[in-house]
Amino acid sequence: MSVLPILRWPDARLATVCDPVEDPGAVKTLAEAMLETMYAAPGRGLAAPQVGVLARMFVMDVTWKEGPATPVVCINPEIVAVSDERVSGEEACLSIPGVSAEVERHAAVTLRWQDVEAVWHEAKLTGFAAICSQHEYDHLDGLVIFDRLEGEARATLETEYEAVS
């Protein structure tokens, strides 16, 4: 296995809507490399476009920094339901190192995805798992945390990022 290079914003691939994965089994090695890359970064989520692969998949492990690892590989994920309740919190991104932004998200989501065996799963996610899955899902639609900000807040954060990068 190997740690993959993580693209940095404003790489155009980070603004590209990704294509569905036709054969989930064909991305098993990529999924393993993405997990290794995420842990090495060290992050809690990583989307395929962040490593230059424009495919609808991401990996996440929201527990490994506080306890046992619980890696999840989400291929062709779909957010099938969202809560009315919204929460705001600081988010960082491996593709935008050195800055974080206050981002508003749904407090809970129901996520449907395939694993590398092409088996479909569905789970209601709350707390940090809900936030992380929405953040990674955004990457599959060509969005980064800057795109969740408006006007002056976005300009300020972009300037801050340029100063640290």
N, C-alpha and C positions, 0 to 999 in steps of 0.2 A: 504494500500500500504506500501511498505517498500523500504528502500534504500539498494541496493545490494552491496556486496563487489566487488571492482574492482581488477582484477588480475594485478599483476606487472610483468613486464619483468624481468627475462627470462622464465616465466611460459610457458611450452611447448604448452599449448592450444592457446597461442598467435601466434604460428607459424604453426597452423593447418588450412588447407583449409576447409571452412565450407560447410555444406550440405544445399541444397535448403529447404525452408519451404514448406511442403506439404499442410498444412491447415492454411492459414493466420489468420483465426479467432481464432485458438487455441493458438496464441501467443499474444492476446490482453492484457492479464494481465501482461505478460512479458514486452510488449512494454510500458505499463503505469509505471511499476517499473523501467524500463531503463530510461525513461524520468525523473522520480523523482530522480534517482541516478545521472543522468547527471547534473540536476539543482543543486543538493546538492554538487557536486564535487568541484567547479562549472565549468562545461565544456560547450561546444557548440555542441558536438557530442559524441556518445557512440555506439560502435558496440557490438553485442551479445557475441562474443568470449571474450570481455573484462570483462564480468560478468560470464564467464565459460560456456556459451551456444554456441555450435558450429553450429549455424544456420545462414543462409545468411539474416541478417537483421541488420539495424542500425537506430538510432534516431538522429535527429539533430535539432537545433534551433539556427540559426546564428544571430538572431536579439535581443534576450531577454536581453542581457547585455546593450544595448543602447536604447531599446524601448519595445514595446509590444512583448509578446512571440508569436512565430509562429512555434510551434513544428511540425515536420514531421516524420512519421514512414515509413521507407523504407524496405519493405520485398521483397526478391528476386530481389534486384536491379541489373540493367545492365547499363553499360556505353555504349551507342549506337553510340556516335559520340564524337570526341574531336577536339578542335581547333589546328591549327598549331602553334599558338602563345603560348609561354610558359612563365611562371613567376616564380620567386624565392621569398621565404619569410620564416620567422621564423615560425616553427610549434612546438607545444608542444603536449604531449599525456598524458591522464589520467593514462595510464599504465606505464608511464616512468616519474614519477613526478620529478620536480627539474631541468630538462634540456630541452633545445630546440635546434632545428637544422634548418639550412638553407636547404630547400627542394625545388626542381624544380617540377612544376606541369603544366598541361595544363591550360591556362587562362579561357577556357570555356569547358563545357561538356554538352552533352545531356544525362540525366539520365531517365531511365524507371524503375518503381517499382510498387509493389502492396501495398495497405493499408490493415488494419486489416479486411476490408470487402471484400477483394480479388479483389478490383477494381484496374485496371491498370491506372497509371498516367505516363506522360512524360513531362519533362520540360528542357529547356535550362538554365543552371546555369552559372553564371559569378561571378567574384569577390570572396568574401570569401565563398559564397555558393558552388562554383565550387571546391575551395581548400578543404573545409571541407568534401564534398561528396567523393572526391578522397581519402582523408586520411582515412575516415571510410570504404570505399570500399576496401582499402588495407588490413584492418584488416580481412575482409572476405576471403581474399586469403592468410592469414597467414603472412602478412607483417606489420612491424612497421617502424617508421621513421629511425631507424638504417639501415634498409634494403635499404633505398634510398640513403645511403651514401657509399662512397668507401674508401678503404685503411685507410690512416692516419686519415681522418676526422671521420670515423666510430670508430676507435680505441680510438681516443681522447674523443669522446662523451661517449662511453661506460665507459671509465675510470672516466670521470666526473660524470656519473650517479652512478657508484659504490661508489664514494666518498660521494655523498649526500644521498644515500639510506641506 
